[in-house]
Amino acid sequence: MDEPEYAGTMSSPEDRRRWPRVTPGPLKVSMFEQDGVLVDISQSGACIRVALALASNAVTPFILKWDEDILLNGRIVRSWVDRTQHRIGVEFVGLAPRTAIQLRRLTVAAAS
């Protein structure tokens, strides 16, 4: 019998996350190299669908288009191809207090 991917003392990525991920809808994400579409987001990170893969560990600024633009800096922690689409996992870094409030408003609105 095959062992589950997160067997033993390891937990799944969902269990290790401090904040729940939500899906607020197909929001546009503008980066200096390319545009993307938000897949899901939490108060500490996001998954973004992009046309071209980006290098892991790179820190990149981007703008999340919502009620008001949210300017973020994110470290790319994962980059992969899901079927035929590139996706990146981003961990937010250096959040200003105003930006943290905007993210909280977005995630609370998407969760309701």
CNS distance restraints for C-alpha pairs under 8 A (distance, minus, plus):
assign (resid   3 and name CA) (resid   7 and name CA) 6.38 0.50 0.50
assign (resid   6 and name CA) (resid  10 and name CA) 5.47 0.50 0.50
assign (resid   6 and name CA) (resid  11 and name CA) 5.68 0.50 0.50
assign (resid   6 and name CA) (resid  12 and name CA) 5.66 0.50 0.50
assign (resid   7 and name CA) (resid  11 and name CA) 7.46 0.50 0.50
assign (resid  11 and name CA) (resid  15 and name CA) 5.88 0.50 0.50
assign (resid  11 and name CA) (resid  16 and name CA) 6.52 0.50 0.50
assign (resid  12 and name CA) (resid  16 and name CA) 6.50 0.50 0.50
assign (resid  13 and name CA) (resid  17 and name CA) 6.33 0.50 0.50
assign (resid  14 and name CA) (resid  20 and name CA) 7.88 0.50 0.50
assign (resid  18 and name CA) (resid  44 and name CA) 7.87 0.50 0.50
assign (resid  19 and name CA) (resid  42 and name CA) 5.79 0.50 0.50
assign (resid  19 and name CA) (resid  43 and name CA) 6.16 0.50 0.50
assign (resid  19 and name CA) (resid  44 and name CA) 6.86 0.50 0.50
assign (resid  20 and name CA) (resid  42 and name CA) 5.82 0.50 0.50
assign (resid  21 and name CA) (resid  40 and name CA) 6.06 0.50 0.50
assign (resid  21 and name CA) (resid  41 and name CA) 5.14 0.50 0.50
assign (resid  21 and name CA) (resid  42 and name CA) 4.58 0.50 0.50
assign (resid  21 and name CA) (resid  46 and name CA) 7.86 0.50 0.50
assign (resid  21 and name CA) (resid 107 and name CA) 7.98 0.50 0.50
assign (resid  22 and name CA) (resid  40 and name CA) 5.43 0.50 0.50
assign (resid  22 and name CA) (resid  41 and name CA) 5.45 0.50 0.50
assign (resid  22 and name CA) (resid  42 and name CA) 6.29 0.50 0.50
assign (resid  22 and name CA) (resid 107 and name CA) 6.32 0.50 0.50
assign (resid  22 and name CA) (resid 110 and name CA) 6.20 0.50 0.50
assign (resid  22 and name CA) (resid 111 and name CA) 6.11 0.50 0.50
assign (resid  23 and name CA) (resid  39 and name CA) 6.52 0.50 0.50
assign (resid  23 and name CA) (resid  40 and name CA) 4.60 0.50 0.50
assign (resid  23 and name CA) (resid  41 and name CA) 6.48 0.50 0.50
assign (resid  23 and name CA) (resid 110 and name CA) 6.30 0.50 0.50
assign (resid  23 and name CA) (resid 111 and name CA) 7.76 0.50 0.50
assign (resid  24 and name CA) (resid  40 and name CA) 7.11 0.50 0.50
assign (resid  24 and name CA) (resid  41 and name CA) 7.87 0.50 0.50
assign (resid  24 and name CA) (resid 106 and name CA) 7.48 0.50 0.50
assign (resid  24 and name CA) (resid 107 and name CA) 7.33 0.50 0.50
assign (resid  24 and name CA) (resid 109 and name CA) 7.69 0.50 0.50
assign (resid  24 and name CA) (resid 110 and name CA) 4.57 0.50 0.50
assign (resid  24 and name CA) (resid 111 and name CA) 7.71 0.50 0.50
assign (resid  25 and name CA) (resid  38 and name CA) 7.64 0.50 0.50
assign (resid  25 and name CA) (resid  39 and name CA) 7.75 0.50 0.50
assign (resid  26 and name CA) (resid  37 and name CA) 6.09 0.50 0.50
assign (resid  26 and name CA) (resid  38 and name CA) 5.87 0.50 0.50
assign (resid  26 and name CA) (resid  39 and name CA) 6.90 0.50 0.50
assign (resid  27 and name CA) (resid  37 and name CA) 5.72 0.50 0.50
assign (resid  27 and name CA) (resid  38 and name CA) 5.31 0.50 0.50
assign (resid  27 and name CA) (resid  64 and name CA) 7.15 0.50 0.50
assign (resid  27 and name CA) (resid  65 and name CA) 6.12 0.50 0.50
assign (resid  27 and name CA) (resid  66 and name CA) 6.75 0.50 0.50
assign (resid  28 and name CA) (resid  35 and name CA) 7.24 0.50 0.50
assign (resid  28 and name CA) (resid  36 and name CA) 6.02 0.50 0.50
assign (resid  28 and name CA) (resid  37 and name CA) 4.81 0.50 0.50
assign (resid  28 and name CA) (resid  38 and name CA) 6.28 0.50 0.50
assign (resid  28 and name CA) (resid  64 and name CA) 6.23 0.50 0.50
assign (resid  28 and name CA) (resid  65 and name CA) 5.40 0.50 0.50
assign (resid  28 and name CA) (resid  66 and name CA) 7.98 0.50 0.50
assign (resid  29 and name CA) (resid  35 and name CA) 5.67 0.50 0.50
assign (resid  29 and name CA) (resid  36 and name CA) 4.92 0.50 0.50
assign (resid  29 and name CA) (resid  37 and name CA) 5.54 0.50 0.50
assign (resid  29 and name CA) (resid  38 and name CA) 6.41 0.50 0.50
assign (resid  29 and name CA) (resid  48 and name CA) 7.81 0.50 0.50
assign (resid  29 and name CA) (resid  62 and name CA) 6.71 0.50 0.50
assign (resid  29 and name CA) (resid  63 and name CA) 5.62 0.50 0.50
assign (resid  29 and name CA) (resid  64 and name CA) 4.64 0.50 0.50
assign (resid  29 and name CA) (resid  65 and name CA) 6.09 0.50 0.50
assign (resid  30 and name CA) (resid  34 and name CA) 6.60 0.50 0.50
assign (resid  30 and name CA) (resid  35 and name CA) 4.54 0.50 0.50
assign (resid  30 and name CA) (resid  36 and name CA) 6.36 0.50 0.50
assign (resid  30 and name CA) (resid  62 and name CA) 5.52 0.50 0.50
assign (resid  30 and name CA) (resid  63 and name CA) 5.07 0.50 0.50
assign (resid  30 and name CA) (resid  64 and name CA) 6.57 0.50 0.50
assign (resid  30 and name CA) (resid  65 and name CA) 7.74 0.50 0.50
assign (resid  31 and name CA) (resid  35 and name CA) 5.54 0.50 0.50
assign (resid  31 and name CA) (resid  36 and name CA) 7.60 0.50 0.50
assign (resid  31 and name CA) (resid  60 and name CA) 7.57 0.50 0.50
assign (resid  31 and name CA) (resid  61 and name CA) 6.51 0.50 0.50
assign (resid  31 and name CA) (resid  62 and name CA) 4.53 0.50 0.50
assign (resid  31 and name CA) (resid  63 and name CA) 6.57 0.50 0.50
assign (resid  32 and name CA) (resid  61 and name CA) 7.48 0.50 0.50
assign (resid  32 and name CA) (resid  62 and name CA) 7.10 0.50 0.50
assign (resid  34 and name CA) (resid  50 and name CA) 7.48 0.50 0.50
assign (resid  34 and name CA) (resid  51 and name CA) 7.51 0.50 0.50
assign (resid  34 and name CA) (resid  52 and name CA) 8.00 0.50 0.50
assign (resid  35 and name CA) (resid  50 and name CA) 6.71 0.50 0.50
assign (resid  35 and name CA) (resid  51 and name CA) 7.79 0.50 0.50
assign (resid  36 and name CA) (resid  48 and name CA) 6.29 0.50 0.50
assign (resid  36 and name CA) (resid  49 and name CA) 5.44 0.50 0.50
assign (resid  36 and name CA) (resid  50 and name CA) 4.56 0.50 0.50
assign (resid  36 and name CA) (resid  51 and name CA) 7.08 0.50 0.50
assign (resid  37 and name CA) (resid  48 and name CA) 5.63 0.50 0.50
assign (resid  37 and name CA) (resid  49 and name CA) 5.14 0.50 0.50
assign (resid  37 and name CA) (resid  50 and name CA) 6.73 0.50 0.50
assign (resid  38 and name CA) (resid  46 and name CA) 7.40 0.50 0.50
assign (resid  38 and name CA) (resid  47 and name CA) 6.32 0.50 0.50
assign (resid  38 and name CA) (resid  48 and name CA) 4.57 0.50 0.50
assign (resid  38 and name CA) (resid  49 and name CA) 6.29 0.50 0.50
assign (resid  39 and name CA) (resid  46 and name CA) 7.48 0.50 0.50
assign (resid  39 and name CA) (resid  47 and name CA) 5.33 0.50 0.50
assign (resid  39 and name CA) (resid  48 and name CA) 5.27 0.50 0.50
assign (resid  39 and name CA) (resid  49 and name CA) 6.40 0.50 0.50
assign (resid  40 and name CA) (resid  46 and name CA) 5.66 0.50 0.50
assign (resid  40 and name CA) (resid  47 and name CA) 5.33 0.50 0.50
assign (resid  40 and name CA) (resid  48 and name CA) 7.21 0.50 0.50
assign (resid  41 and name CA) (resid  45 and name CA) 5.91 0.50 0.50
assign (resid  41 and name CA) (resid  46 and name CA) 4.13 0.50 0.50
assign (resid  41 and name CA) (resid  47 and name CA) 6.37 0.50 0.50
assign (resid  41 and name CA) (resid 107 and name CA) 7.23 0.50 0.50
assign (resid  42 and name CA) (resid  46 and name CA) 6.12 0.50 0.50
assign (resid  42 and name CA) (resid 103 and name CA) 7.71 0.50 0.50
assign (resid  42 and name CA) (resid 107 and name CA) 6.37 0.50 0.50
assign (resid  43 and name CA) (resid 100 and name CA) 7.24 0.50 0.50
assign (resid  43 and name CA) (resid 103 and name CA) 5.80 0.50 0.50
assign (resid  43 and name CA) (resid 104 and name CA) 6.25 0.50 0.50
assign (resid  43 and name CA) (resid 107 and name CA) 7.05 0.50 0.50
assign (resid  44 and name CA) (resid  91 and name CA) 6.00 0.50 0.50
assign (resid  44 and name CA) (resid  92 and name CA) 5.50 0.50 0.50
assign (resid  45 and name CA) (resid  74 and name CA) 7.73 0.50 0.50
assign (resid  45 and name CA) (resid  89 and name CA) 7.35 0.50 0.50
assign (resid  45 and name CA) (resid  90 and name CA) 5.27 0.50 0.50
assign (resid  45 and name CA) (resid  91 and name CA) 4.27 0.50 0.50
assign (resid  45 and name CA) (resid  92 and name CA) 5.21 0.50 0.50
assign (resid  46 and name CA) (resid  89 and name CA) 5.89 0.50 0.50
assign (resid  46 and name CA) (resid  90 and name CA) 5.20 0.50 0.50
assign (resid  46 and name CA) (resid  91 and name CA) 6.73 0.50 0.50
assign (resid  46 and name CA) (resid  92 and name CA) 7.95 0.50 0.50
assign (resid  47 and name CA) (resid  87 and name CA) 6.73 0.50 0.50
assign (resid  47 and name CA) (resid  88 and name CA) 5.67 0.50 0.50
assign (resid  47 and name CA) (resid  89 and name CA) 4.64 0.50 0.50
assign (resid  47 and name CA) (resid  90 and name CA) 6.24 0.50 0.50
assign (resid  48 and name CA) (resid  87 and name CA) 5.54 0.50 0.50
assign (resid  48 and name CA) (resid  88 and name CA) 5.38 0.50 0.50
assign (resid  48 and name CA) (resid  89 and name CA) 6.64 0.50 0.50
assign (resid  48 and name CA) (resid  90 and name CA) 7.73 0.50 0.50
assign (resid  49 and name CA) (resid  85 and name CA) 6.85 0.50 0.50
assign (resid  49 and name CA) (resid  86 and name CA) 5.85 0.50 0.50
assign (resid  49 and name CA) (resid  87 and name CA) 4.44 0.50 0.50
assign (resid  49 and name CA) (resid  88 and name CA) 6.59 0.50 0.50
assign (resid  50 and name CA) (resid  85 and name CA) 7.16 0.50 0.50
assign (resid  50 and name CA) (resid  86 and name CA) 5.38 0.50 0.50
assign (resid  50 and name CA) (resid  87 and name CA) 5.77 0.50 0.50
assign (resid  50 and name CA) (resid  88 and name CA) 7.35 0.50 0.50
assign (resid  51 and name CA) (resid  85 and name CA) 6.97 0.50 0.50
assign (resid  51 and name CA) (resid  86 and name CA) 6.05 0.50 0.50
assign (resid  52 and name CA) (resid  86 and name CA) 6.13 0.50 0.50
assign (resid  53 and name CA) (resid  79 and name CA) 6.27 0.50 0.50
assign (resid  53 and name CA) (resid  80 and name CA) 7.13 0.50 0.50
assign (resid  53 and name CA) (resid  81 and name CA) 7.97 0.50 0.50
assign (resid  53 and name CA) (resid  86 and name CA) 5.64 0.50 0.50
assign (resid  53 and name CA) (resid  87 and name CA) 7.05 0.50 0.50
assign (resid  53 and name CA) (resid  88 and name CA) 7.33 0.50 0.50
assign (resid  54 and name CA) (resid  58 and name CA) 7.84 0.50 0.50
assign (resid  54 and name CA) (resid  76 and name CA) 7.65 0.50 0.50
assign (resid  54 and name CA) (resid  79 and name CA) 6.44 0.50 0.50
assign (resid  54 and name CA) (resid  88 and name CA) 7.27 0.50 0.50
assign (resid  55 and name CA) (resid  76 and name CA) 7.10 0.50 0.50
assign (resid  55 and name CA) (resid  79 and name CA) 7.00 0.50 0.50
assign (resid  56 and name CA) (resid  75 and name CA) 7.68 0.50 0.50
assign (resid  56 and name CA) (resid  76 and name CA) 4.95 0.50 0.50
assign (resid  56 and name CA) (resid  77 and name CA) 5.40 0.50 0.50
assign (resid  56 and name CA) (resid  78 and name CA) 5.64 0.50 0.50
assign (resid  56 and name CA) (resid  79 and name CA) 6.23 0.50 0.50
assign (resid  57 and name CA) (resid  75 and name CA) 5.65 0.50 0.50
assign (resid  57 and name CA) (resid  76 and name CA) 5.04 0.50 0.50
assign (resid  57 and name CA) (resid  77 and name CA) 5.65 0.50 0.50
assign (resid  57 and name CA) (resid  78 and name CA) 7.96 0.50 0.50
assign (resid  58 and name CA) (resid  75 and name CA) 5.55 0.50 0.50
assign (resid  58 and name CA) (resid  76 and name CA) 5.54 0.50 0.50
assign (resid  59 and name CA) (resid  73 and name CA) 6.72 0.50 0.50
assign (resid  59 and name CA) (resid  74 and name CA) 5.41 0.50 0.50
assign (resid  59 and name CA) (resid  75 and name CA) 4.20 0.50 0.50
assign (resid  59 and name CA) (resid  76 and name CA) 6.33 0.50 0.50
assign (resid  60 and name CA) (resid  73 and name CA) 5.65 0.50 0.50
assign (resid  60 and name CA) (resid  74 and name CA) 5.50 0.50 0.50
assign (resid  60 and name CA) (resid  75 and name CA) 6.46 0.50 0.50
assign (resid  60 and name CA) (resid  76 and name CA) 7.77 0.50 0.50
assign (resid  61 and name CA) (resid  71 and name CA) 7.28 0.50 0.50
assign (resid  61 and name CA) (resid  72 and name CA) 5.69 0.50 0.50
assign (resid  61 and name CA) (resid  73 and name CA) 4.28 0.50 0.50
assign (resid  61 and name CA) (resid  74 and name CA) 6.30 0.50 0.50
assign (resid  62 and name CA) (resid  71 and name CA) 6.00 0.50 0.50
assign (resid  62 and name CA) (resid  72 and name CA) 5.43 0.50 0.50
assign (resid  62 and name CA) (resid  73 and name CA) 6.24 0.50 0.50
assign (resid  62 and name CA) (resid  74 and name CA) 7.62 0.50 0.50
assign (resid  63 and name CA) (resid  69 and name CA) 6.26 0.50 0.50
assign (resid  63 and name CA) (resid  70 and name CA) 5.50 0.50 0.50
assign (resid  63 and name CA) (resid  71 and name CA) 4.60 0.50 0.50
assign (resid  63 and name CA) (resid  72 and name CA) 6.13 0.50 0.50
assign (resid  64 and name CA) (resid  69 and name CA) 5.72 0.50 0.50
assign (resid  64 and name CA) (resid  70 and name CA) 5.03 0.50 0.50
assign (resid  64 and name CA) (resid  71 and name CA) 6.52 0.50 0.50
assign (resid  64 and name CA) (resid  72 and name CA) 7.57 0.50 0.50
assign (resid  65 and name CA) (resid  69 and name CA) 4.85 0.50 0.50
assign (resid  65 and name CA) (resid  70 and name CA) 6.59 0.50 0.50
assign (resid  66 and name CA) (resid  70 and name CA) 7.17 0.50 0.50
assign (resid  70 and name CA) (resid  99 and name CA) 6.64 0.50 0.50
assign (resid  70 and name CA) (resid 102 and name CA) 7.02 0.50 0.50
assign (resid  70 and name CA) (resid 103 and name CA) 7.92 0.50 0.50
assign (resid  71 and name CA) (resid  99 and name CA) 7.21 0.50 0.50
assign (resid  72 and name CA) (resid  92 and name CA) 6.93 0.50 0.50
assign (resid  72 and name CA) (resid  93 and name CA) 7.85 0.50 0.50
assign (resid  72 and name CA) (resid  95 and name CA) 7.05 0.50 0.50
assign (resid  72 and name CA) (resid  99 and name CA) 7.44 0.50 0.50
assign (resid  73 and name CA) (resid  92 and name CA) 5.83 0.50 0.50
assign (resid  73 and name CA) (resid  93 and name CA) 5.65 0.50 0.50
assign (resid  73 and name CA) (resid  94 and name CA) 6.88 0.50 0.50
assign (resid  73 and name CA) (resid  95 and name CA) 7.45 0.50 0.50
assign (resid  74 and name CA) (resid  90 and name CA) 5.47 0.50 0.50
assign (resid  74 and name CA) (resid  91 and name CA) 5.28 0.50 0.50
assign (resid  74 and name CA) (resid  92 and name CA) 4.30 0.50 0.50
assign (resid  74 and name CA) (resid  93 and name CA) 5.47 0.50 0.50
assign (resid  75 and name CA) (resid  90 and name CA) 5.44 0.50 0.50
assign (resid  75 and name CA) (resid  91 and name CA) 5.20 0.50 0.50
assign (resid  75 and name CA) (resid  92 and name CA) 6.35 0.50 0.50
assign (resid  75 and name CA) (resid  93 and name CA) 6.73 0.50 0.50
assign (resid  76 and name CA) (resid  88 and name CA) 6.54 0.50 0.50
assign (resid  76 and name CA) (resid  89 and name CA) 5.79 0.50 0.50
assign (resid  76 and name CA) (resid  90 and name CA) 4.54 0.50 0.50
assign (resid  76 and name CA) (resid  91 and name CA) 6.44 0.50 0.50
assign (resid  77 and name CA) (resid  88 and name CA) 7.52 0.50 0.50
assign (resid  77 and name CA) (resid  89 and name CA) 5.54 0.50 0.50
assign (resid  77 and name CA) (resid  90 and name CA) 5.67 0.50 0.50
assign (resid  77 and name CA) (resid  91 and name CA) 6.55 0.50 0.50
assign (resid  78 and name CA) (resid  88 and name CA) 5.54 0.50 0.50
assign (resid  78 and name CA) (resid  89 and name CA) 4.83 0.50 0.50
assign (resid  78 and name CA) (resid  90 and name CA) 7.16 0.50 0.50
assign (resid  79 and name CA) (resid  86 and name CA) 7.23 0.50 0.50
assign (resid  79 and name CA) (resid  87 and name CA) 5.78 0.50 0.50
assign (resid  79 and name CA) (resid  88 and name CA) 4.38 0.50 0.50
assign (resid  79 and name CA) (resid  89 and name CA) 6.33 0.50 0.50
assign (resid  80 and name CA) (resid  86 and name CA) 5.74 0.50 0.50
assign (resid  80 and name CA) (resid  87 and name CA) 5.46 0.50 0.50
assign (resid  80 and name CA) (resid  88 and name CA) 6.47 0.50 0.50
assign (resid  81 and name CA) (resid  85 and name CA) 5.42 0.50 0.50
assign (resid  81 and name CA) (resid  86 and name CA) 4.42 0.50 0.50
assign (resid  81 and name CA) (resid  87 and name CA) 6.06 0.50 0.50
assign (resid  82 and name CA) (resid  86 and name CA) 6.20 0.50 0.50
assign (resid  82 and name CA) (resid  87 and name CA) 6.84 0.50 0.50
assign (resid  95 and name CA) (resid  99 and name CA) 5.99 0.50 0.50
assign (resid  95 and name CA) (resid 100 and name CA) 6.08 0.50 0.50
assign (resid  96 and name CA) (resid 100 and name CA) 6.30 0.50 0.50
assign (resid  97 and name CA) (resid 101 and name CA) 6.34 0.50 0.50
assign (resid  98 and name CA) (resid 102 and name CA) 6.32 0.50 0.50
assign (resid  99 and name CA) (resid 103 and name CA) 6.20 0.50 0.50
assign (resid 100 and name CA) (resid 104 and name CA) 6.18 0.50 0.50
assign (resid 101 and name CA) (resid 105 and name CA) 6.23 0.50 0.50
assign (resid 102 and name CA) (resid 106 and name CA) 6.22 0.50 0.50
assign (resid 103 and name CA) (resid 107 and name CA) 6.09 0.50 0.50
assign (resid 104 and name CA) (resid 108 and name CA) 5.98 0.50 0.50
assign (resid 105 and name CA) (resid 109 and name CA) 6.01 0.50 0.50
assign (resid 106 and name CA) (resid 110 and name CA) 6.12 0.50 0.50
assign (resid 107 and name CA) (resid 111 and name CA) 6.07 0.50 0.50
assign (resid 108 and name CA) (resid 112 and name CA) 6.43 0.50 0.50
